[in-house]
């Protein structure tokens, strides 16, 4: 008889992997900014884009994941960020991946011409950026996915169907109770079109480790194998 059966210990391994992923994200540093696609550098590195409505908490989520307070510009006036901002990731000064913070969309106080220009730039980026390795959409679960979110889902659908990893982070999850959180997850999963959906709260650090692991896995999967030329 075995008195002390072996117990699998996935949690410590997962926790260690999450710490490594968060440590890697903490290396994020500003790379460049561009108002138009042609101003972006052509990179061979995996690039993960963050998109979302102007009030979805995108900058806060980026700052939380990178454990930096001012990496992404979190304005008190949503819609002011009008550029694509790139952040390099990599230990000891090397760069093995890039985060792209795209302009927030949908804010009513922004002139229509600016809205349309940003939407064109963003759509063209998401359709044509050759090194795009994944997309993270931020959405407030209290309001659900709005028309512009659904339009963006249609833009990226062909690339997602071809295998591009896609994540919806339901931010500000701490403002919902457990029942409301579960309902928001179920509804968004139906709308996600094959993407992953996670609850996220910068305040409660809910979903931070899971999102960090998702980002790390996307980059690892996109990296060429050691034997690749």
Backbone bond lengths (Angstrom), bond angles and torsions (degrees), N, CA, C in turn:
res aa  C-N    CA-C-N  psi(-1)  N-CA   C-N-CA  omega(-1)  CA-C   N-CA-C  phi
1 X - - - 1.470 - - 1.529 109.09 -
2 X 1.285 114.94 138.88 1.468 119.98 178.86 1.518 108.58 -95.00
3 X 1.336 115.44 115.30 1.460 119.60 -176.73 1.519 112.87 -78.26
4 X 1.311 115.52 -29.45 1.474 119.56 -174.24 1.527 109.36 -128.53
5 X 1.310 117.60 81.64 1.466 120.06 -179.89 1.515 110.58 -62.76
6 X 1.318 112.84 146.60 1.467 118.18 178.93 1.520 109.22 -71.41
7 X 1.311 115.03 137.22 1.459 120.12 178.94 1.526 109.00 -110.05
8 X 1.323 118.29 128.83 1.470 119.30 174.85 1.518 110.09 -63.58
9 X 1.307 116.05 144.29 1.470 119.82 -177.26 1.528 110.54 -126.33
10 X 1.350 116.25 66.51 1.460 118.15 -179.81 1.516 113.20 -70.07
11 X 1.338 117.09 -29.22 1.459 119.46 -173.64 1.526 112.92 -61.00
12 X 1.369 118.90 -48.35 1.465 117.66 178.89 1.522 112.94 -59.74
13 X 1.369 116.07 -39.26 1.455 119.27 179.21 1.532 110.72 -63.51
14 X 1.332 115.25 -44.49 1.461 119.81 179.09 1.525 110.29 -63.51
15 X 1.328 116.03 -40.54 1.457 119.98 179.81 1.520 110.97 -64.45
16 X 1.338 116.15 -40.72 1.464 120.05 178.98 1.529 110.16 -64.78
17 X 1.347 116.02 -41.59 1.466 119.62 178.97 1.522 110.68 -63.76
18 X 1.346 116.57 -38.54 1.461 120.20 178.64 1.528 110.72 -65.31
19 X 1.318 116.38 -41.48 1.474 118.98 178.10 1.520 110.84 -62.43
20 X 1.323 116.23 -40.26 1.466 119.60 178.25 1.521 111.13 -64.65
21 X 1.340 115.54 -41.91 1.466 119.46 179.68 1.522 111.00 -64.07
22 X 1.332 116.99 -41.98 1.465 120.54 179.04 1.521 110.97 -68.10
23 X 1.326 117.05 -36.82 1.461 119.54 176.22 1.519 111.62 -63.23
24 X 1.323 115.46 -38.91 1.470 120.26 177.20 1.537 110.28 -66.02
25 X 1.323 117.75 -43.04 1.468 120.09 178.78 1.521 112.03 -64.33
26 X 1.324 116.04 -30.08 1.469 120.39 -179.90 1.529 112.14 -65.06
27 X 1.334 117.21 -15.88 1.471 120.26 178.70 1.525 112.07 -78.43
28 X 1.327 118.20 -2.69 1.470 121.37 -175.27 1.519 111.39 -56.65
29 X 1.319 115.58 135.78 1.462 121.45 178.68 1.523 108.23 -146.57
30 X 1.316 114.90 151.66 1.471 120.49 -177.15 1.524 110.35 -61.12
31 X 1.311 116.10 134.37 1.463 121.85 178.67 1.523 111.32 -108.60
32 X 1.334 116.41 -58.03 1.461 119.75 179.48 1.521 109.15 -167.05
33 X 1.318 116.12 168.36 1.462 122.18 176.97 1.522 108.90 -132.52
34 X 1.323 116.83 149.36 1.459 120.45 -177.32 1.520 109.70 -148.71
35 X 1.334 115.74 138.79 1.460 121.32 176.65 1.525 111.42 -91.59
36 X 1.338 116.64 -17.86 1.461 121.73 -179.58 1.530 109.22 -135.82
37 X 1.320 115.96 157.46 1.464 119.69 -175.89 1.515 112.60 -62.02
38 X 1.328 116.89 -38.24 1.468 118.84 -176.18 1.522 112.10 -67.42
39 X 1.328 116.56 -14.31 1.467 119.79 178.06 1.531 112.32 -84.94
40 X 1.316 117.72 -9.93 1.453 120.62 179.24 1.528 110.36 -77.33
41 X 1.327 118.17 141.21 1.464 119.86 176.19 1.519 110.36 -69.21
42 X 1.316 116.01 146.55 1.456 120.58 174.61 1.522 108.09 -82.96
43 X 1.324 116.67 117.74 1.455 121.61 -173.78 1.527 110.95 -120.79
44 X 1.324 115.83 148.98 1.459 121.03 174.44 1.524 111.54 -98.61
45 X 1.320 116.72 3.28 1.459 121.80 -176.27 1.527 110.90 -88.88
46 X 1.335 117.91 149.59 1.467 120.03 175.16 1.533 110.56 -59.48
47 X 1.323 115.61 133.79 1.463 121.38 -178.16 1.533 108.74 -124.22
48 X 1.328 116.34 130.88 1.464 121.34 179.24 1.514 108.74 -115.76
49 X 1.327 116.82 123.54 1.458 122.05 -175.54 1.520 111.18 -96.04
50 X 1.328 115.84 137.87 1.465 122.86 173.82 1.525 107.76 -107.37
51 X 1.334 116.06 125.00 1.457 121.41 -178.45 1.522 109.07 -132.54
52 X 1.333 116.02 158.88 1.457 119.10 176.95 1.509 112.07 164.18
53 X 1.316 115.14 165.33 1.455 120.40 177.08 1.519 109.96 -62.02
54 X 1.313 115.76 158.25 1.459 121.09 -173.14 1.519 113.33 -61.73
55 X 1.329 117.11 -25.81 1.467 119.70 -177.37 1.526 112.18 -109.16
56 X 1.339 117.29 22.81 1.463 120.59 -175.07 1.526 113.19 -88.57
57 X 1.324 117.15 -4.59 1.455 119.35 179.41 1.515 113.98 84.81
58 X 1.339 116.89 28.32 1.463 121.27 -176.62 1.525 112.35 -64.51
59 X 1.322 116.42 -49.27 1.472 119.60 -178.56 1.529 110.58 -63.11
60 X 1.324 116.36 -40.70 1.462 120.01 178.91 1.528 110.84 -62.44
61 X 1.322 116.96 -40.04 1.463 120.59 179.32 1.526 110.70 -64.91
62 X 1.324 117.22 -43.49 1.472 120.40 178.71 1.517 110.10 -62.60
63 X 1.323 116.76 -45.15 1.468 120.28 179.55 1.528 111.53 -63.22
64 X 1.334 116.44 -37.45 1.462 120.16 179.19 1.525 111.13 -67.96
65 X 1.315 117.00 -44.77 1.460 120.50 -178.70 1.529 111.96 -65.71
66 X 1.327 116.69 -34.13 1.467 119.96 -179.46 1.526 112.17 -91.67
67 X 1.340 116.08 -2.45 1.463 122.15 -179.74 1.534 111.26 55.80
68 X 1.324 114.45 41.53 1.456 121.45 177.55 1.529 107.71 -131.20
69 X 1.302 115.59 142.09 1.466 118.17 -172.16 1.521 113.77 -84.38
70 X 1.327 117.42 -23.83 1.470 118.66 -173.27 1.519 112.93 -136.14
71 X 1.331 117.45 25.18 1.470 118.64 179.00 1.527 109.81 -64.79
72 X 1.341 115.34 -54.00 1.463 120.44 175.95 1.521 108.56 -95.73
73 X 1.317 116.21 140.70 1.456 121.44 -175.26 1.518 110.30 -78.37
74 X 1.315 116.03 110.85 1.470 121.23 178.34 1.528 108.56 -100.40
75 X 1.315 116.11 98.21 1.458 120.78 -176.01 1.522 110.88 -85.82
76 X 1.316 116.11 147.53 1.467 120.28 172.07 1.523 111.23 -74.94
77 X 1.322 115.74 -12.13 1.463 120.98 176.14 1.525 107.63 -114.31
78 X 1.324 118.66 94.30 1.464 121.01 -177.44 1.513 111.84 -54.71
79 X 1.327 115.46 146.40 1.459 120.50 177.65 1.508 113.96 94.27
80 X 1.330 118.41 -3.04 1.464 119.33 -177.16 1.525 112.37 -76.60
81 X 1.320 117.62 -27.07 1.458 119.91 179.51 1.519 108.82 -75.48
82 X 1.324 116.32 114.17 1.460 120.90 -172.44 1.531 112.17 -115.67
83 X 1.312 116.92 14.93 1.458 120.27 -177.18 1.525 110.32 -126.00
84 X 1.324 115.44 161.49 1.454 121.86 167.54 1.523 107.05 -87.96
85 X 1.308 116.77 119.98 1.460 121.32 179.90 1.518 109.40 -106.98
86 X 1.323 116.55 128.74 1.457 121.94 179.23 1.520 110.21 -104.85
87 X 1.339 115.59 138.31 1.463 122.25 177.13 1.522 108.79 -124.76
88 X 1.316 116.17 130.34 1.462 121.74 179.72 1.521 110.07 -84.36
89 X 1.330 116.01 145.35 1.456 122.82 176.43 1.523 109.25 -124.60
90 X 1.308 117.13 138.52 1.457 120.73 176.49 1.511 111.17 156.97
91 X 1.299 115.55 143.63 1.466 120.69 -177.79 1.525 111.14 -80.01
92 X 1.323 114.34 153.26 1.470 123.03 174.92 1.524 112.24 53.85
93 X 1.320 115.59 38.14 1.460 119.94 174.22 1.512 115.17 81.00
94 X 1.337 117.92 -7.46 1.463 119.28 176.52 1.526 109.21 -80.99
95 X 1.307 116.29 164.13 1.461 120.56 179.15 1.512 109.09 -124.83
96 X 1.342 116.37 120.35 1.462 119.39 178.17 1.522 112.65 -117.93
97 X 1.337 117.19 -3.15 1.461 120.55 178.02 1.526 108.63 -165.54
98 X 1.331 115.25 167.26 1.461 121.47 -178.05 1.525 108.72 -136.92
99 X 1.332 115.60 137.40 1.458 121.57 169.49 1.523 108.55 -100.10
100 X 1.313 116.82 136.22 1.468 121.60 177.95 1.520 109.19 -115.61
101 X 1.327 116.49 119.32 1.465 122.54 178.19 1.519 107.26 -98.20
102 X 1.335 115.99 107.53 1.461 120.87 -177.31 1.519 110.81 -88.93
103 X 1.341 117.09 154.59 1.467 119.85 -178.54 1.520 112.04 -57.37
104 X 1.333 116.18 139.16 1.457 120.33 173.58 1.518 110.01 -65.97
105 X 1.318 116.60 150.22 1.466 119.62 -177.09 1.526 110.33 -126.75
106 X 1.338 114.88 158.08 1.454 120.24 171.25 1.515 116.06 95.09
107 X 1.342 118.28 2.42 1.460 118.08 -176.76 1.521 110.34 -79.09
108 X 1.342 117.33 128.34 1.463 122.51 -168.61 1.524 113.00 -65.57
109 X 1.344 117.37 -31.95 1.459 119.60 -173.61 1.528 113.12 -77.57
110 X 1.335 117.67 -6.54 1.460 120.73 -179.73 1.528 109.26 -83.00
111 X 1.336 118.54 135.08 1.464 120.52 179.07 1.528 112.00 -55.59
112 X 1.327 116.00 144.80 1.458 121.25 -176.32 1.525 111.59 -57.29
113 X 1.328 117.05 -40.40 1.467 119.63 -178.98 1.522 111.35 -61.22
114 X 1.342 116.54 -38.52 1.464 120.07 177.72 1.527 110.76 -67.43
115 X 1.330 115.34 -42.74 1.466 119.27 178.20 1.524 110.70 -56.10
116 X 1.335 114.79 -48.54 1.461 119.28 -176.19 1.521 110.95 -64.89
117 X 1.328 117.14 -38.52 1.467 120.20 179.69 1.520 109.87 -64.94
118 X 1.329 117.27 -46.56 1.465 120.43 -179.41 1.522 110.60 -61.96
119 X 1.333 115.98 -41.30 1.461 118.89 -178.79 1.522 111.50 -64.82
120 X 1.327 117.03 -36.72 1.467 120.26 177.23 1.519 110.91 -66.08
121 X 1.343 115.48 -46.46 1.463 119.91 179.71 1.525 110.36 -60.42
122 X 1.330 116.36 -45.56 1.454 120.58 -177.69 1.527 110.94 -65.05
123 X 1.331 117.28 -45.86 1.459 120.50 -179.74 1.525 110.36 -61.72
124 X 1.327 117.02 -44.11 1.468 120.18 179.45 1.524 110.98 -62.75
125 X 1.318 116.21 -39.94 1.462 120.44 178.26 1.531 110.16 -61.22
126 X 1.325 116.40 -50.22 1.466 120.78 -175.12 1.522 111.87 -66.56
127 X 1.320 117.22 -29.16 1.465 120.90 -179.68 1.526 111.52 -83.40
128 X 1.340 116.99 -36.04 1.462 118.73 -166.38 1.523 115.74 -114.48
129 X 1.330 119.70 -12.35 1.465 119.88 -177.56 1.534 109.21 -63.60
130 X 1.337 117.89 113.05 1.474 119.64 -170.37 1.518 114.29 -68.46
131 X 1.327 118.55 -30.94 1.467 120.73 -176.25 1.528 112.98 -95.24
132 X 1.341 116.84 11.11 1.466 120.00 179.46 1.529 109.20 -64.29
133 X 1.336 116.21 121.66 1.459 121.11 -175.24 1.520 112.71 -109.08
134 X 1.337 117.35 -14.05 1.451 120.55 -179.36 1.517 110.93 -173.61
135 X 1.329 116.03 158.88 1.467 122.11 179.93 1.523 108.73 -130.74
136 X 1.325 116.24 133.71 1.456 122.61 174.15 1.527 107.88 -116.56
137 X 1.318 116.75 118.78 1.464 121.13 175.09 1.522 108.63 -101.90
138 X 1.325 116.43 133.44 1.453 122.41 176.92 1.525 108.83 -102.59
139 X 1.314 116.21 133.75 1.464 120.30 179.91 1.524 109.32 -144.60
140 X 1.326 115.84 144.62 1.456 122.41 177.22 1.529 108.10 -85.12
141 X 1.341 118.61 114.22 1.465 119.83 -174.64 1.521 114.06 -67.28
142 X 1.331 117.35 -15.08 1.460 119.39 177.61 1.522 111.15 -69.72
143 X 1.323 116.32 -24.02 1.464 120.79 -176.61 1.526 112.21 -112.05
144 X 1.332 117.28 -16.51 1.450 120.76 -179.13 1.528 112.04 73.66
145 X 1.314 115.89 -177.11 1.456 120.65 179.08 1.527 109.35 -76.79
146 X 1.315 116.07 128.73 1.463 122.08 -179.07 1.529 109.97 -95.07
147 X 1.327 115.29 179.67 1.466 120.36 -175.50 1.528 111.79 -57.60
148 X 1.339 117.53 -44.03 1.460 119.61 -178.80 1.532 111.42 -67.13
149 X 1.339 116.84 -33.96 1.462 119.35 174.67 1.528 110.43 -61.88
150 X 1.324 115.59 -44.12 1.460 120.19 -178.46 1.523 111.10 -67.28
151 X 1.342 117.05 -35.56 1.462 119.80 175.43 1.525 110.67 -64.04
152 X 1.339 116.52 -40.59 1.453 119.84 178.41 1.530 110.54 -64.87
153 X 1.335 116.92 -38.83 1.459 119.68 176.77 1.525 111.04 -59.42
154 X 1.333 116.00 -38.09 1.470 119.26 178.38 1.527 110.91 -66.79
155 X 1.335 116.67 -36.89 1.465 120.80 179.91 1.531 110.71 -62.54
156 X 1.338 116.09 -43.68 1.461 119.04 -174.08 1.525 112.69 -89.31
157 X 1.339 117.74 -8.27 1.464 120.30 -173.92 1.533 112.76 -52.77
158 X 1.347 119.87 -46.10 1.469 118.20 -179.23 1.527 113.02 -58.68
159 X 1.331 117.26 -39.58 1.463 118.87 -179.74 1.526 111.19 -72.00
160 X 1.330 116.69 -36.13 1.468 120.29 177.51 1.530 109.93 -65.23
161 X 1.336 116.57 -40.87 1.461 120.13 179.00 1.523 111.40 -65.65
162 X 1.334 116.29 -25.52 1.462 121.05 176.56 1.527 111.98 -83.78
163 X 1.333 117.01 -0.57 1.459 119.52 174.87 1.515 115.94 113.12
164 X 1.334 118.32 3.29 1.463 119.67 179.81 1.527 109.65 -68.56
165 X 1.339 118.89 122.22 1.465 120.90 179.83 1.533 111.43 -61.76
166 X 1.324 115.46 139.25 1.462 121.40 -175.37 1.518 108.44 -141.18
167 X 1.332 115.96 130.79 1.463 122.39 -177.91 1.520 109.94 -129.06
168 X 1.320 116.72 133.18 1.465 121.43 169.96 1.521 107.62 -106.51
169 X 1.330 116.42 119.92 1.452 122.05 174.70 1.525 108.47 -98.62
170 X 1.313 116.07 118.92 1.458 121.06 176.80 1.526 107.73 -88.39
171 X 1.331 114.76 97.14 1.461 121.52 -172.83 1.533 110.94 -76.46
172 X 1.324 114.39 169.88 1.471 120.86 176.68 1.531 111.57 56.49
173 X 1.336 115.37 32.56 1.463 119.69 -177.41 1.518 112.47 -63.70
174 X 1.334 116.63 -21.00 1.467 119.98 179.60 1.529 112.13 -66.20
175 X 1.315 117.20 -15.33 1.461 120.36 -179.87 1.530 111.86 -84.42
176 X 1.324 117.27 -1.01 1.462 121.73 178.25 1.523 109.83 -115.27
177 X 1.330 116.59 149.62 1.459 118.81 172.69 1.532 108.93 -81.83
178 X 1.322 116.42 176.16 1.462 120.32 -173.80 1.527 112.25 -59.62
179 X 1.312 116.70 -42.93 1.465 120.18 -179.93 1.524 110.77 -62.86
180 X 1.321 116.63 -43.94 1.471 120.91 179.48 1.529 110.98 -65.59
181 X 1.326 116.77 -37.79 1.466 120.05 177.32 1.530 110.93 -61.33
182 X 1.326 116.18 -47.57 1.457 119.96 -179.01 1.528 111.73 -62.56
183 X 1.330 115.74 -39.41 1.469 119.60 178.73 1.525 110.56 -64.79
184 X 1.338 116.62 -42.91 1.467 120.43 179.27 1.524 110.74 -62.91
185 X 1.335 116.86 -40.47 1.467 120.59 177.53 1.522 110.99 -60.50
186 X 1.309 116.85 -47.12 1.463 121.11 -177.13 1.523 111.38 -62.82
187 X 1.325 116.40 -45.29 1.467 120.34 -178.58 1.527 110.40 -64.98
188 X 1.323 116.85 -45.07 1.460 119.88 -176.06 1.515 111.33 -68.71
189 X 1.324 117.15 -34.83 1.467 119.24 177.39 1.523 111.38 -61.73
190 X 1.331 116.66 -34.76 1.463 120.12 177.00 1.526 111.24 -67.03
191 X 1.335 116.55 -30.42 1.465 121.24 -177.85 1.520 113.07 -89.33
192 X 1.333 117.00 -14.01 1.461 120.54 -167.82 1.523 114.01 -75.31
193 X 1.320 117.59 -15.45 1.453 119.26 176.27 1.511 114.27 60.71
194 X 1.321 116.71 43.12 1.456 119.98 178.05 1.516 114.39 96.80
195 X 1.327 116.73 -5.52 1.454 119.62 178.65 1.514 112.28 -80.87
196 X 1.326 115.84 166.73 1.455 122.60 175.70 1.524 108.74 -87.95
197 X 1.328 117.91 144.77 1.459 122.37 178.70 1.528 108.57 -125.81
198 X 1.327 116.65 131.77 1.461 122.02 178.60 1.520 110.21 -134.81
199 X 1.329 115.62 146.32 1.460 121.25 169.24 1.520 108.56 -80.04
200 X 1.343 115.99 144.61 1.465 119.99 -175.53 1.527 109.10 -145.73
201 X 1.317 114.98 133.84 1.462 120.00 174.71 1.519 109.01 -140.18
202 X 1.334 115.56 116.48 1.459 119.54 176.62 1.523 110.12 -66.06
203 X 1.321 116.42 -35.72 1.463 120.98 -177.30 1.529 111.62 -66.85
204 X 1.332 115.98 -46.13 1.468 121.05 -177.00 1.531 112.23 -96.05
205 X 1.329 117.08 -2.10 1.463 123.23 -176.29 1.534 111.72 60.06
206 X 1.295 115.82 26.35 1.461 120.59 176.72 1.523 109.54 -73.09
207 X 1.325 116.84 129.26 1.455 121.19 176.43 1.515 115.28 79.04
208 X 1.320 118.61 -1.28 1.470 121.10 -176.64 1.528 110.49 -64.54
209 X 1.334 116.64 -47.69 1.464 119.54 -178.91 1.529 110.99 -65.65
210 X 1.325 117.32 -41.82 1.467 120.36 -179.71 1.528 110.73 -63.01
211 X 1.324 116.80 -41.83 1.465 119.88 179.44 1.532 110.68 -66.66
212 X 1.336 116.83 -39.84 1.467 120.34 178.32 1.526 110.85 -61.86
213 X 1.332 116.46 -42.41 1.462 120.08 178.26 1.526 111.19 -64.76
214 X 1.326 116.88 -39.23 1.471 120.54 177.91 1.528 110.24 -60.37
215 X 1.329 116.79 -46.42 1.468 121.09 -179.70 1.526 110.83 -62.25
216 X 1.334 116.58 -44.74 1.462 120.72 179.94 1.524 110.70 -62.47
217 X 1.335 116.99 -42.54 1.465 120.79 -179.74 1.529 111.35 -64.34
218 X 1.332 117.01 -39.65 1.463 120.19 178.56 1.523 110.78 -60.14
219 X 1.318 116.29 -44.88 1.467 120.22 -179.83 1.525 110.82 -66.91
220 X 1.334 116.89 -43.01 1.463 119.86 179.07 1.525 110.89 -61.72
221 X 1.327 117.18 -40.66 1.455 120.49 -179.52 1.526 112.25 -69.59
222 X 1.341 116.16 -29.24 1.462 120.33 -177.75 1.531 112.34 -84.71
223 X 1.328 116.66 -18.90 1.458 120.27 -177.67 1.520 109.73 -69.72
224 X 1.343 117.52 140.83 1.461 119.45 177.95 1.515 111.33 -66.02
225 X 1.303 116.19 148.81 1.461 120.88 176.57 1.528 109.79 -65.50
226 X 1.347 118.44 154.86 1.461 121.28 -176.86 1.520 114.16 -56.24
227 X 1.351 116.69 -30.13 1.461 119.99 -177.95 1.517 112.77 -82.80
228 X 1.363 116.86 -11.80 1.461 119.95 -178.55 1.513 110.69 -65.39
229 X 1.315 115.28 140.13 1.474 119.83 178.26 1.512 109.14 -89.78
